[in-house]
Amino acid sequence: EAPSAARSGRPPSAAGTRRRTVGEAFRSDLGRLMAHLRQTSKNYVRCLKPNQSLEPAKWDGSFMSHQFEYSGLMEVALIRKEGFAHHRNLTGFLGYYSICTRTRGQRREAWREASPGWQRARVETLLVEAGGGAPLPPPKLG
């Protein structure tokens, strides 16, 4: 057994142990990556091309205007100009607007102790309570 292990370039495995497969390693690494990504906040960068030929120091104004229009940057600029430039994550939204609910700030403390991923359901509850219990169109969260 030792000569064959030496020829293959792999270290000999202990008796009764199983080597980790590529699939298991990938699944494990992907799980760690996803856990890390869930702990970070999202930032979006919009990249625009200065011209269709991608040449340096050449600016095509009509091409840039077209990209601004179709990427939604003009709408974002108008929204921010109107004073709605603040982005809140779900936890921040809950902390700021929980005073609008019937139970006021009392519920906020219980929300903090809930399980991971609780924010979305709590924001939906907050929106219904703030609306007086009236049926609301489904919120777009994300």
Order of alpha helices (4+ residues) and beta strands (2+ residues): alpha-alpha-alpha-alpha-alpha-alpha-alpha
